[in-house]
Amino acid sequence: MPVRLKKLIGTVLLVALVIIYALLATTIAIVHLSQSSTWVHLLYFLVTGVLWVLPAMFIIWWMAQPPRPKRR
């Protein structure tokens, strides 16, 4: 796959990941944590704020891989 196409796909995936993850994490917080204490909110948002990095790292790693040599 050409490098430019791979980077375009990776960029679209990263933007979609951030938007979907933020909406999902916020919806879960609103539905399940509405009556929780401040410390539970803090812990939840600390964990979910860092957790999105794992799939993002995989996407960035995939984008940075050099193209495979073509077989003959």
PDB file of N, CA, C, O and CB in Angstrom:
ATOM      1  N   MET A   1       0.848  -1.165   0.000  1.00  0.00           N
ATOM      2  CA  MET A   1       0.000   0.000   0.000  1.00  0.00           C
ATOM      3  C   MET A   1       0.898   1.235   0.000  1.00  0.00           C
ATOM      4  O   MET A   1       1.851   1.302   0.777  1.00  0.00           O
ATOM      5  CB  MET A   1      -0.967  -0.006   1.220  1.00  0.00           C
ATOM      6  N   PRO A   2       0.613   2.197  -0.849  1.00  0.00           N
ATOM      7  CA  PRO A   2       1.434   3.410  -0.882  1.00  0.00           C
ATOM      8  C   PRO A   2       1.394   4.152   0.456  1.00  0.00           C
ATOM      9  O   PRO A   2       0.392   4.132   1.170  1.00  0.00           O
ATOM     10  CB  PRO A   2       0.963   4.338  -2.007  1.00  0.00           C
ATOM     11  N   VAL A   3       2.500   4.798   0.769  1.00  0.00           N
ATOM     12  CA  VAL A   3       2.640   5.491   2.047  1.00  0.00           C
ATOM     13  C   VAL A   3       1.590   6.591   2.196  1.00  0.00           C
ATOM     14  O   VAL A   3       1.015   6.748   3.273  1.00  0.00           O
ATOM     15  CB  VAL A   3       4.046   6.084   2.179  1.00  0.00           C
ATOM     16  N   ARG A   4       1.338   7.338   1.155  1.00  0.00           N
ATOM     17  CA  ARG A   4       0.374   8.439   1.253  1.00  0.00           C
ATOM     18  C   ARG A   4      -1.034   7.934   1.533  1.00  0.00           C
ATOM     19  O   ARG A   4      -1.766   8.543   2.312  1.00  0.00           O
ATOM     20  CB  ARG A   4       0.380   9.260  -0.028  1.00  0.00           C
ATOM     21  N   LEU A   5      -1.417   6.836   0.911  1.00  0.00           N
ATOM     22  CA  LEU A   5      -2.730   6.257   1.151  1.00  0.00           C
ATOM     23  C   LEU A   5      -2.834   5.720   2.576  1.00  0.00           C
ATOM     24  O   LEU A   5      -3.859   5.882   3.238  1.00  0.00           O
ATOM     25  CB  LEU A   5      -3.014   5.142   0.142  1.00  0.00           C
ATOM     26  N   LYS A   6      -1.770   5.085   3.035  1.00  0.00           N
ATOM     27  CA  LYS A   6      -1.746   4.558   4.394  1.00  0.00           C
ATOM     28  C   LYS A   6      -1.886   5.684   5.414  1.00  0.00           C
ATOM     29  O   LYS A   6      -2.600   5.532   6.405  1.00  0.00           O
ATOM     30  CB  LYS A   6      -0.452   3.774   4.641  1.00  0.00           C
ATOM     31  N   LYS A   7      -1.224   6.793   5.187  1.00  0.00           N
ATOM     32  CA  LYS A   7      -1.313   7.931   6.109  1.00  0.00           C
ATOM     33  C   LYS A   7      -2.686   8.591   6.055  1.00  0.00           C
ATOM     34  O   LYS A   7      -3.181   9.065   7.078  1.00  0.00           O
ATOM     35  CB  LYS A   7      -0.232   8.961   5.784  1.00  0.00           C
ATOM     36  N   LEU A   8      -3.300   8.629   4.894  1.00  0.00           N
ATOM     37  CA  LEU A   8      -4.649   9.175   4.787  1.00  0.00           C
ATOM     38  C   LEU A   8      -5.640   8.303   5.564  1.00  0.00           C
ATOM     39  O   LEU A   8      -6.463   8.817   6.322  1.00  0.00           O
ATOM     40  CB  LEU A   8      -5.073   9.285   3.305  1.00  0.00           C
ATOM     41  N   ILE A   9      -5.558   7.002   5.375  1.00  0.00           N
ATOM     42  CA  ILE A   9      -6.444   6.079   6.090  1.00  0.00           C
ATOM     43  C   ILE A   9      -6.203   6.183   7.596  1.00  0.00           C
ATOM     44  O   ILE A   9      -7.155   6.226   8.376  1.00  0.00           O
ATOM     45  CB  ILE A   9      -6.224   4.619   5.607  1.00  0.00           C
ATOM     46  N   GLY A  10      -4.949   6.224   8.001  1.00  0.00           N
ATOM     47  CA  GLY A  10      -4.624   6.334   9.421  1.00  0.00           C
ATOM     48  C   GLY A  10      -5.132   7.627  10.040  1.00  0.00           C
ATOM     49  O   GLY A  10      -5.610   7.627  11.175  1.00  0.00           O
ATOM     50  N   THR A  11      -5.033   8.724   9.307  1.00  0.00           N
ATOM     51  CA  THR A  11      -5.523  10.004   9.809  1.00  0.00           C
ATOM     52  C   THR A  11      -7.035   9.980   9.986  1.00  0.00           C
ATOM     53  O   THR A  11      -7.549  10.456  10.998  1.00  0.00           O
ATOM     54  CB  THR A  11      -5.122  11.135   8.866  1.00  0.00           C
ATOM     55  N   VAL A  12      -7.744   9.435   9.015  1.00  0.00           N
ATOM     56  CA  VAL A  12      -9.205   9.329   9.119  1.00  0.00           C
ATOM     57  C   VAL A  12      -9.573   8.427  10.299  1.00  0.00           C
ATOM     58  O   VAL A  12     -10.497   8.741  11.048  1.00  0.00           O
ATOM     59  CB  VAL A  12      -9.817   8.774   7.794  1.00  0.00           C
ATOM     60  N   LEU A  13      -8.863   7.314  10.471  1.00  0.00           N
ATOM     61  CA  LEU A  13      -9.129   6.418  11.595  1.00  0.00           C
ATOM     62  C   LEU A  13      -8.869   7.098  12.938  1.00  0.00           C
ATOM     63  O   LEU A  13      -9.637   6.909  13.881  1.00  0.00           O
ATOM     64  CB  LEU A  13      -8.274   5.165  11.477  1.00  0.00           C
ATOM     65  N   LEU A  14      -7.798   7.885  13.035  1.00  0.00           N
ATOM     66  CA  LEU A  14      -7.503   8.583  14.281  1.00  0.00           C
ATOM     67  C   LEU A  14      -8.580   9.607  14.632  1.00  0.00           C
ATOM     68  O   LEU A  14      -9.000   9.697  15.786  1.00  0.00           O
ATOM     69  CB  LEU A  14      -6.153   9.269  14.184  1.00  0.00           C
ATOM     70  N   VAL A  15      -9.022  10.372  13.648  1.00  0.00           N
ATOM     71  CA  VAL A  15     -10.072  11.361  13.901  1.00  0.00           C
ATOM     72  C   VAL A  15     -11.367  10.663  14.316  1.00  0.00           C
ATOM     73  O   VAL A  15     -12.036  11.096  15.254  1.00  0.00           O
ATOM     74  CB  VAL A  15     -10.310  12.236  12.647  1.00  0.00           C
ATOM     75  N   ALA A  16     -11.717   9.587  13.616  1.00  0.00           N
ATOM     76  CA  ALA A  16     -12.929   8.843  13.968  1.00  0.00           C
ATOM     77  C   ALA A  16     -12.805   8.233  15.361  1.00  0.00           C
ATOM     78  O   ALA A  16     -13.765   8.255  16.131  1.00  0.00           O
ATOM     79  CB  ALA A  16     -13.206   7.739  12.930  1.00  0.00           C
ATOM     80  N   LEU A  17     -11.642   7.694  15.691  1.00  0.00           N
ATOM     81  CA  LEU A  17     -11.414   7.118  17.015  1.00  0.00           C
ATOM     82  C   LEU A  17     -11.630   8.155  18.110  1.00  0.00           C
ATOM     83  O   LEU A  17     -12.316   7.881  19.094  1.00  0.00           O
ATOM     84  CB  LEU A  17     -10.001   6.543  17.109  1.00  0.00           C
ATOM     85  N   VAL A  18     -11.058   9.327  17.951  1.00  0.00           N
ATOM     86  CA  VAL A  18     -11.165  10.365  18.979  1.00  0.00           C
ATOM     87  C   VAL A  18     -12.616  10.813  19.142  1.00  0.00           C
ATOM     88  O   VAL A  18     -13.089  10.966  20.268  1.00  0.00           O
ATOM     89  CB  VAL A  18     -10.272  11.571  18.625  1.00  0.00           C
ATOM     90  N   ILE A  19     -13.315  11.021  18.050  1.00  0.00           N
ATOM     91  CA  ILE A  19     -14.704  11.487  18.128  1.00  0.00           C
ATOM     92  C   ILE A  19     -15.597  10.422  18.762  1.00  0.00           C
ATOM     93  O   ILE A  19     -16.356  10.716  19.684  1.00  0.00           O
ATOM     94  CB  ILE A  19     -15.231  11.854  16.725  1.00  0.00           C
ATOM     95  N   ILE A  20     -15.507   9.199  18.275  1.00  0.00           N
ATOM     96  CA  ILE A  20     -16.362   8.126  18.796  1.00  0.00           C
ATOM     97  C   ILE A  20     -16.019   7.819  20.256  1.00  0.00           C
ATOM     98  O   ILE A  20     -16.917   7.625  21.075  1.00  0.00           O
ATOM     99  CB  ILE A  20     -16.213   6.851  17.935  1.00  0.00           C
ATOM    100  N   TYR A  21     -14.750   7.776  20.578  1.00  0.00           N
ATOM    101  CA  TYR A  21     -14.333   7.474  21.945  1.00  0.00           C
ATOM    102  C   TYR A  21     -14.793   8.562  22.911  1.00  0.00           C
ATOM    103  O   TYR A  21     -15.270   8.256  24.004  1.00  0.00           O
ATOM    104  CB  TYR A  21     -12.811   7.314  22.015  1.00  0.00           C
ATOM    105  N   ALA A  22     -14.658   9.808  22.527  1.00  0.00           N
ATOM    106  CA  ALA A  22     -15.082  10.901  23.400  1.00  0.00           C
ATOM    107  C   ALA A  22     -16.584  10.862  23.639  1.00  0.00           C
ATOM    108  O   ALA A  22     -17.042  11.039  24.769  1.00  0.00           O
ATOM    109  CB  ALA A  22     -14.684  12.248  22.799  1.00  0.00           C
ATOM    110  N   LEU A  23     -17.349  10.633  22.583  1.00  0.00           N
ATOM    111  CA  LEU A  23     -18.802  10.546  22.746  1.00  0.00           C
ATOM    112  C   LEU A  23     -19.193   9.355  23.624  1.00  0.00           C
ATOM    113  O   LEU A  23     -20.065   9.474  24.484  1.00  0.00           O
ATOM    114  CB  LEU A  23     -19.486  10.434  21.376  1.00  0.00           C
ATOM    115  N   LEU A  24     -18.557   8.229  23.406  1.00  0.00           N
ATOM    116  CA  LEU A  24     -18.870   7.038  24.182  1.00  0.00           C
ATOM    117  C   LEU A  24     -18.485   7.209  25.657  1.00  0.00           C
ATOM    118  O   LEU A  24     -19.270   6.875  26.545  1.00  0.00           O
ATOM    119  CB  LEU A  24     -18.156   5.825  23.588  1.00  0.00           C
ATOM    120  N   ALA A  25     -17.299   7.719  25.916  1.00  0.00           N
ATOM    121  CA  ALA A  25     -16.850   7.908  27.301  1.00  0.00           C
ATOM    122  C   ALA A  25     -17.726   8.920  28.033  1.00  0.00           C
ATOM    123  O   ALA A  25     -18.040   8.731  29.208  1.00  0.00           O
ATOM    124  CB  ALA A  25     -15.384   8.367  27.332  1.00  0.00           C
ATOM    125  N   THR A  26     -18.119   9.980  27.357  1.00  0.00           N
ATOM    126  CA  THR A  26     -18.975  10.981  27.976  1.00  0.00           C
ATOM    127  C   THR A  26     -20.371  10.431  28.229  1.00  0.00           C
ATOM    128  O   THR A  26     -20.956  10.692  29.280  1.00  0.00           O
ATOM    129  CB  THR A  26     -19.053  12.225  27.102  1.00  0.00           C
ATOM    130  N   THR A  27     -20.906   9.679  27.289  1.00  0.00           N
ATOM    131  CA  THR A  27     -22.232   9.077  27.476  1.00  0.00           C
ATOM    132  C   THR A  27     -22.237   8.108  28.649  1.00  0.00           C
ATOM    133  O   THR A  27     -23.171   8.110  29.451  1.00  0.00           O
ATOM    134  CB  THR A  27     -22.676   8.353  26.200  1.00  0.00           C
ATOM    135  N   ILE A  28     -21.213   7.289  28.756  1.00  0.00           N
ATOM    136  CA  ILE A  28     -21.119   6.359  29.886  1.00  0.00           C
ATOM    137  C   ILE A  28     -21.029   7.135  31.198  1.00  0.00           C
ATOM    138  O   ILE A  28     -21.652   6.755  32.190  1.00  0.00           O
ATOM    139  CB  ILE A  28     -19.891   5.424  29.727  1.00  0.00           C
ATOM    140  N   ALA A  29     -20.269   8.203  31.205  1.00  0.00           N
ATOM    141  CA  ALA A  29     -20.138   9.005  32.424  1.00  0.00           C
ATOM    142  C   ALA A  29     -21.466   9.635  32.812  1.00  0.00           C
ATOM    143  O   ALA A  29     -21.808   9.663  33.994  1.00  0.00           O
ATOM    144  CB  ALA A  29     -19.078  10.092  32.239  1.00  0.00           C
ATOM    145  N   ILE A  30     -22.207  10.133  31.862  1.00  0.00           N
ATOM    146  CA  ILE A  30     -23.488  10.773  32.159  1.00  0.00           C
ATOM    147  C   ILE A  30     -24.494   9.741  32.674  1.00  0.00           C
ATOM    148  O   ILE A  30     -25.219  10.006  33.633  1.00  0.00           O
ATOM    149  CB  ILE A  30     -24.044  11.485  30.903  1.00  0.00           C
ATOM    150  N   VAL A  31     -24.537   8.581  32.048  1.00  0.00           N
ATOM    151  CA  VAL A  31     -25.539   7.574  32.414  1.00  0.00           C
ATOM    152  C   VAL A  31     -25.206   6.897  33.742  1.00  0.00           C
ATOM    153  O   VAL A  31     -26.087   6.722  34.583  1.00  0.00           O
ATOM    154  CB  VAL A  31     -25.654   6.521  31.314  1.00  0.00           C
ATOM    155  N   HIS A  32     -23.952   6.517  33.936  1.00  0.00           N
ATOM    156  CA  HIS A  32     -23.600   5.691  35.087  1.00  0.00           C
ATOM    157  C   HIS A  32     -22.996   6.454  36.262  1.00  0.00           C
ATOM    158  O   HIS A  32     -23.030   5.951  37.385  1.00  0.00           O
ATOM    159  CB  HIS A  32     -22.650   4.646  34.659  1.00  0.00           C
ATOM    160  N   LEU A  33     -22.456   7.625  36.050  1.00  0.00           N
ATOM    161  CA  LEU A  33     -21.753   8.318  37.129  1.00  0.00           C
ATOM    162  C   LEU A  33     -22.468   9.575  37.608  1.00  0.00           C
ATOM    163  O   LEU A  33     -21.859  10.408  38.279  1.00  0.00           O
ATOM    164  CB  LEU A  33     -20.370   8.677  36.680  1.00  0.00           C
ATOM    165  N   SER A  34     -23.729   9.726  37.280  1.00  0.00           N
ATOM    166  CA  SER A  34     -24.417  10.970  37.630  1.00  0.00           C
ATOM    167  C   SER A  34     -24.516  11.181  39.137  1.00  0.00           C
ATOM    168  O   SER A  34     -24.498  12.327  39.587  1.00  0.00           O
ATOM    169  CB  SER A  34     -25.805  10.978  37.027  1.00  0.00           C
ATOM    170  N   GLN A  35     -24.618  10.124  39.927  1.00  0.00           N
ATOM    171  CA  GLN A  35     -24.751  10.245  41.381  1.00  0.00           C
ATOM    172  C   GLN A  35     -23.450   9.921  42.125  1.00  0.00           C
ATOM    173  O   GLN A  35     -23.453   9.806  43.351  1.00  0.00           O
ATOM    174  CB  GLN A  35     -25.858   9.329  41.872  1.00  0.00           C
ATOM    175  N   SER A  36     -22.361   9.775  41.409  1.00  0.00           N
ATOM    176  CA  SER A  36     -21.095   9.393  42.039  1.00  0.00           C
ATOM    177  C   SER A  36     -20.379  10.593  42.617  1.00  0.00           C
ATOM    178  O   SER A  36     -20.706  11.743  42.324  1.00  0.00           O
ATOM    179  CB  SER A  36     -20.194   8.690  41.040  1.00  0.00           C
ATOM    180  N   SER A  37     -19.395  10.296  43.443  1.00  0.00           N
ATOM    181  CA  SER A  37     -18.620  11.366  44.081  1.00  0.00           C
ATOM    182  C   SER A  37     -17.623  11.979  43.098  1.00  0.00           C
ATOM    183  O   SER A  37     -17.413  11.480  41.992  1.00  0.00           O
ATOM    184  CB  SER A  37     -17.878  10.827  45.319  1.00  0.00           C
ATOM    185  N   THR A  38     -17.033  13.056  43.535  1.00  0.00           N
ATOM    186  CA  THR A  38     -16.035  13.758  42.715  1.00  0.00           C
ATOM    187  C   THR A  38     -14.829  12.866  42.447  1.00  0.00           C
ATOM    188  O   THR A  38     -14.259  12.904  41.356  1.00  0.00           O
ATOM    189  CB  THR A  38     -15.585  15.060  43.406  1.00  0.00           C
ATOM    190  N   TRP A  39     -14.434  12.059  43.442  1.00  0.00           N
ATOM    191  CA  TRP A  39     -13.267  11.193  43.273  1.00  0.00           C
ATOM    192  C   TRP A  39     -13.507  10.106  42.229  1.00  0.00           C
ATOM    193  O   TRP A  39     -12.591   9.735  41.496  1.00  0.00           O
ATOM    194  CB  TRP A  39     -12.895  10.554  44.603  1.00  0.00           C
ATOM    195  N   VAL A  40     -14.725   9.602  42.161  1.00  0.00           N
ATOM    196  CA  VAL A  40     -15.056   8.599  41.142  1.00  0.00           C
ATOM    197  C   VAL A  40     -15.006   9.241  39.756  1.00  0.00           C
ATOM    198  O   VAL A  40     -14.503   8.637  38.809  1.00  0.00           O
ATOM    199  CB  VAL A  40     -16.461   7.979  41.408  1.00  0.00           C
ATOM    200  N   HIS A  41     -15.522  10.450  39.639  1.00  0.00           N
ATOM    201  CA  HIS A  41     -15.458  11.174  38.364  1.00  0.00           C
ATOM    202  C   HIS A  41     -14.004  11.408  37.954  1.00  0.00           C
ATOM    203  O   HIS A  41     -13.627  11.193  36.802  1.00  0.00           O
ATOM    204  CB  HIS A  41     -16.208  12.523  38.467  1.00  0.00           C
ATOM    205  N   LEU A  42     -13.203  11.849  38.911  1.00  0.00           N
ATOM    206  CA  LEU A  42     -11.795  12.112  38.626  1.00  0.00           C
ATOM    207  C   LEU A  42     -11.088  10.846  38.157  1.00  0.00           C
ATOM    208  O   LEU A  42     -10.366  10.869  37.160  1.00  0.00           O
ATOM    209  CB  LEU A  42     -11.095  12.678  39.866  1.00  0.00           C
ATOM    210  N   LEU A  43     -11.291   9.755  38.864  1.00  0.00           N
ATOM    211  CA  LEU A  43     -10.662   8.494  38.477  1.00  0.00           C
ATOM    212  C   LEU A  43     -11.145   8.020  37.106  1.00  0.00           C
ATOM    213  O   LEU A  43     -10.343   7.583  36.281  1.00  0.00           O
ATOM    214  CB  LEU A  43     -10.944   7.422  39.526  1.00  0.00           C
ATOM    215  N   TYR A  44     -12.445   8.106  36.867  1.00  0.00           N
ATOM    216  CA  TYR A  44     -12.999   7.678  35.580  1.00  0.00           C
ATOM    217  C   TYR A  44     -12.396   8.479  34.425  1.00  0.00           C
ATOM    218  O   TYR A  44     -11.968   7.910  33.421  1.00  0.00           O
ATOM    219  CB  TYR A  44     -14.529   7.827  35.582  1.00  0.00           C
ATOM    220  N   PHE A  45     -12.366   9.794  34.578  1.00  0.00           N
ATOM    221  CA  PHE A  45     -11.863  10.611  33.475  1.00  0.00           C
ATOM    222  C   PHE A  45     -10.346  10.516  33.325  1.00  0.00           C
ATOM    223  O   PHE A  45      -9.829  10.707  32.224  1.00  0.00           O
ATOM    224  CB  PHE A  45     -12.266  12.059  33.680  1.00  0.00           C
ATOM    225  N   LEU A  46      -9.626  10.227  34.403  1.00  0.00           N
ATOM    226  CA  LEU A  46      -8.189   9.975  34.266  1.00  0.00           C
ATOM    227  C   LEU A  46      -7.946   8.692  33.462  1.00  0.00           C
ATOM    228  O   LEU A  46      -7.111   8.666  32.557  1.00  0.00           O
ATOM    229  CB  LEU A  46      -7.520   9.871  35.661  1.00  0.00           C
ATOM    230  N   VAL A  47      -8.678   7.639  33.799  1.00  0.00           N
ATOM    231  CA  VAL A  47      -8.498   6.361  33.106  1.00  0.00           C
ATOM    232  C   VAL A  47      -8.943   6.468  31.652  1.00  0.00           C
ATOM    233  O   VAL A  47      -8.211   6.067  30.747  1.00  0.00           O
ATOM    234  CB  VAL A  47      -9.280   5.244  33.818  1.00  0.00           C
ATOM    235  N   THR A  48     -10.135   7.007  31.425  1.00  0.00           N
ATOM    236  CA  THR A  48     -10.626   7.084  30.047  1.00  0.00           C
ATOM    237  C   THR A  48      -9.849   8.114  29.226  1.00  0.00           C
ATOM    238  O   THR A  48      -9.780   8.010  28.001  1.00  0.00           O
ATOM    239  CB  THR A  48     -12.116   7.429  30.037  1.00  0.00           C
ATOM    240  N   GLY A  49      -9.273   9.095  29.892  1.00  0.00           N
ATOM    241  CA  GLY A  49      -8.467  10.080  29.174  1.00  0.00           C
ATOM    242  C   GLY A  49      -7.162   9.518  28.651  1.00  0.00           C
ATOM    243  O   GLY A  49      -6.607  10.029  27.678  1.00  0.00           O
ATOM    244  N   VAL A  50      -6.671   8.472  29.290  1.00  0.00           N
ATOM    245  CA  VAL A  50      -5.414   7.848  28.872  1.00  0.00           C
ATOM    246  C   VAL A  50      -5.663   6.605  28.020  1.00  0.00           C
ATOM    247  O   VAL A  50      -4.819   6.236  27.203  1.00  0.00           O
ATOM    248  CB  VAL A  50      -4.572   7.480  30.097  1.00  0.00           C
ATOM    249  N   LEU A  51      -6.801   5.964  28.203  1.00  0.00           N
ATOM    250  CA  LEU A  51      -7.082   4.687  27.553  1.00  0.00           C
ATOM    251  C   LEU A  51      -7.166   4.777  26.024  1.00  0.00           C
ATOM    252  O   LEU A  51      -6.845   3.808  25.335  1.00  0.00           O
ATOM    253  CB  LEU A  51      -8.369   4.133  28.088  1.00  0.00           C
ATOM    254  N   TRP A  52      -7.586   5.911  25.493  1.00  0.00           N
ATOM    255  CA  TRP A  52      -7.711   6.036  24.037  1.00  0.00           C
ATOM    256  C   TRP A  52      -6.346   5.999  23.347  1.00  0.00           C
ATOM    257  O   TRP A  52      -6.261   5.783  22.138  1.00  0.00           O
ATOM    258  CB  TRP A  52      -8.437   7.335  23.679  1.00  0.00           C
ATOM    259  N   VAL A  53      -5.295   6.208  24.112  1.00  0.00           N
ATOM    260  CA  VAL A  53      -3.953   6.248  23.525  1.00  0.00           C
ATOM    261  C   VAL A  53      -3.543   4.878  22.979  1.00  0.00           C
ATOM    262  O   VAL A  53      -2.798   4.804  22.001  1.00  0.00           O
ATOM    263  CB  VAL A  53      -2.932   6.725  24.566  1.00  0.00           C
ATOM    264  N   LEU A  54      -4.017   3.797  23.596  1.00  0.00           N
ATOM    265  CA  LEU A  54      -3.615   2.454  23.150  1.00  0.00           C
ATOM    266  C   LEU A  54      -4.014   2.168  21.704  1.00  0.00           C
ATOM    267  O   LEU A  54      -3.151   1.785  20.914  1.00  0.00           O
ATOM    268  CB  LEU A  54      -4.229   1.403  24.057  1.00  0.00           C
ATOM    269  N   PRO A  55      -5.292   2.337  21.318  1.00  0.00           N
ATOM    270  CA  PRO A  55      -5.594   2.112  19.899  1.00  0.00           C
ATOM    271  C   PRO A  55      -4.953   3.156  18.988  1.00  0.00           C
ATOM    272  O   PRO A  55      -4.617   2.858  17.842  1.00  0.00           O
ATOM    273  CB  PRO A  55      -7.096   2.109  19.685  1.00  0.00           C
ATOM    274  N   ALA A  56      -4.783   4.377  19.492  1.00  0.00           N
ATOM    275  CA  ALA A  56      -4.134   5.408  18.679  1.00  0.00           C
ATOM    276  C   ALA A  56      -2.670   5.053  18.416  1.00  0.00           C
ATOM    277  O   ALA A  56      -2.158   5.289  17.322  1.00  0.00           O
ATOM    278  CB  ALA A  56      -4.231   6.779  19.373  1.00  0.00           C
ATOM    279  N   MET A  57      -2.003   4.488  19.417  1.00  0.00           N
ATOM    280  CA  MET A  57      -0.609   4.065  19.219  1.00  0.00           C
ATOM    281  C   MET A  57      -0.508   2.986  18.150  1.00  0.00           C
ATOM    282  O   MET A  57       0.409   3.000  17.329  1.00  0.00           O
ATOM    283  CB  MET A  57      -0.011   3.551  20.537  1.00  0.00           C
ATOM    284  N   PHE A  58      -1.456   2.051  18.162  1.00  0.00           N
ATOM    285  CA  PHE A  58      -1.442   1.000  17.152  1.00  0.00           C
ATOM    286  C   PHE A  58      -1.647   1.584  15.758  1.00  0.00           C
ATOM    287  O   PHE A  58      -0.965   1.175  14.818  1.00  0.00           O
ATOM    288  CB  PHE A  58      -2.520  -0.044  17.453  1.00  0.00           C
ATOM    289  N   ILE A  59      -2.572   2.532  15.605  1.00  0.00           N
ATOM    290  CA  ILE A  59      -2.815   3.150  14.295  1.00  0.00           C
ATOM    291  C   ILE A  59      -1.579   3.907  13.825  1.00  0.00           C
ATOM    292  O   ILE A  59      -1.201   3.817  12.657  1.00  0.00           O
ATOM    293  CB  ILE A  59      -4.029   4.103  14.357  1.00  0.00           C
ATOM    294  N   ILE A  60      -0.950   4.648  14.725  1.00  0.00           N
ATOM    295  CA  ILE A  60       0.254   5.407  14.356  1.00  0.00           C
ATOM    296  C   ILE A  60       1.395   4.458  14.008  1.00  0.00           C
ATOM    297  O   ILE A  60       2.150   4.712  13.070  1.00  0.00           O
ATOM    298  CB  ILE A  60       0.679   6.352  15.505  1.00  0.00           C
ATOM    299  N   TRP A  61       1.522   3.364  14.761  1.00  0.00           N
ATOM    300  CA  TRP A  61       2.555   2.378  14.447  1.00  0.00           C
ATOM    301  C   TRP A  61       2.335   1.801  13.050  1.00  0.00           C
ATOM    302  O   TRP A  61       3.283   1.651  12.280  1.00  0.00           O
ATOM    303  CB  TRP A  61       2.563   1.247  15.498  1.00  0.00           C
ATOM    304  N   TRP A  62       1.074   1.478  12.723  1.00  0.00           N
ATOM    305  CA  TRP A  62       0.751   0.935  11.406  1.00  0.00           C
ATOM    306  C   TRP A  62       1.076   1.948  10.307  1.00  0.00           C
ATOM    307  O   TRP A  62       1.580   1.576   9.247  1.00  0.00           O
ATOM    308  CB  TRP A  62      -0.733   0.534  11.340  1.00  0.00           C
ATOM    309  N   MET A  63       0.788   3.225  10.558  1.00  0.00           N
ATOM    310  CA  MET A  63       1.067   4.256   9.559  1.00  0.00           C
ATOM    311  C   MET A  63       2.563   4.426   9.325  1.00  0.00           C
ATOM    312  O   MET A  63       2.984   4.745   8.213  1.00  0.00           O
ATOM    313  CB  MET A  63       0.457   5.584   9.989  1.00  0.00           C
ATOM    314  N   ALA A  64       3.369   4.216  10.363  1.00  0.00           N
ATOM    315  CA  ALA A  64       4.809   4.461  10.258  1.00  0.00           C
ATOM    316  C   ALA A  64       5.581   3.302   9.644  1.00  0.00           C
ATOM    317  O   ALA A  64       6.756   3.456   9.311  1.00  0.00           O
ATOM    318  CB  ALA A  64       5.368   4.758  11.614  1.00  0.00           C
ATOM    319  N   GLN A  65       4.946   2.151   9.487  1.00  0.00           N
ATOM    320  CA  GLN A  65       5.643   0.996   8.912  1.00  0.00           C
ATOM    321  C   GLN A  65       5.980   1.259   7.449  1.00  0.00           C
ATOM    322  O   GLN A  65       5.155   1.788   6.705  1.00  0.00           O
ATOM    323  CB  GLN A  65       4.783  -0.284   9.044  1.00  0.00           C
ATOM    324  N   PRO A  66       7.182   0.894   7.039  1.00  0.00           N
ATOM    325  CA  PRO A  66       7.524   1.063   5.627  1.00  0.00           C
ATOM    326  C   PRO A  66       6.710   0.113   4.758  1.00  0.00           C
ATOM    327  O   PRO A  66       6.283  -0.945   5.221  1.00  0.00           O
ATOM    328  CB  PRO A  66       9.027   0.829   5.404  1.00  0.00           C
ATOM    329  N   PRO A  67       6.497   0.484   3.516  1.00  0.00           N
ATOM    330  CA  PRO A  67       5.733  -0.418   2.639  1.00  0.00           C
ATOM    331  C   PRO A  67       6.473  -1.724   2.415  1.00  0.00           C
ATOM    332  O   PRO A  67       7.703  -1.757   2.376  1.00  0.00           O
ATOM    333  CB  PRO A  67       5.449   0.254   1.292  1.00  0.00           C
ATOM    334  N   ARG A  68       5.720  -2.786   2.270  1.00  0.00           N
ATOM    335  CA  ARG A  68       6.324  -4.093   2.002  1.00  0.00           C
ATOM    336  C   ARG A  68       6.857  -4.125   0.573  1.00  0.00           C
ATOM    337  O   ARG A  68       6.264  -3.540  -0.333  1.00  0.00           O
ATOM    338  CB  ARG A  68       5.295  -5.237   2.226  1.00  0.00           C
ATOM    339  N   PRO A  69       7.978  -4.812   0.381  1.00  0.00           N
ATOM    340  CA  PRO A  69       8.462  -4.947  -0.999  1.00  0.00           C
ATOM    341  C   PRO A  69       7.509  -5.828  -1.796  1.00  0.00           C
ATOM    342  O   PRO A  69       6.937  -6.786  -1.276  1.00  0.00           O
ATOM    343  CB  PRO A  69       9.898  -5.541  -1.028  1.00  0.00           C
ATOM    344  N   LYS A  70       7.352  -5.483  -3.062  1.00  0.00           N
ATOM    345  CA  LYS A  70       6.450  -6.245  -3.918  1.00  0.00           C
ATOM    346  C   LYS A  70       7.077  -7.585  -4.275  1.00  0.00           C
ATOM    347  O   LYS A  70       8.278  -7.687  -4.525  1.00  0.00           O
ATOM    348  CB  LYS A  70       6.107  -5.454  -5.196  1.00  0.00           C
ATOM    349  N   ARG A  71       6.234  -8.600  -4.291  1.00  0.00           N
ATOM    350  CA  ARG A  71       6.703  -9.923  -4.704  1.00  0.00           C
ATOM    351  C   ARG A  71       6.651 -10.034  -6.208  1.00  0.00           C
ATOM    352  O   ARG A  71       5.840  -9.376  -6.860  1.00  0.00           O
ATOM    353  CB  ARG A  71       5.865 -11.038  -4.055  1.00  0.00           C
ATOM    354  N   ARG A  72       7.516 -10.865  -6.761  1.00  0.00           N
ATOM    355  CA  ARG A  72       7.510 -11.057  -8.207  1.00  0.00           C
ATOM    356  C   ARG A  72       6.919 -12.368  -8.552  1.00  0.00           C
ATOM    357  O   ARG A  72       6.826 -12.713  -9.730  1.00  0.00           O
ATOM    358  CB  ARG A  72       8.891 -10.954  -8.780  1.00  0.00           C
TER     359      ARG A  72
END
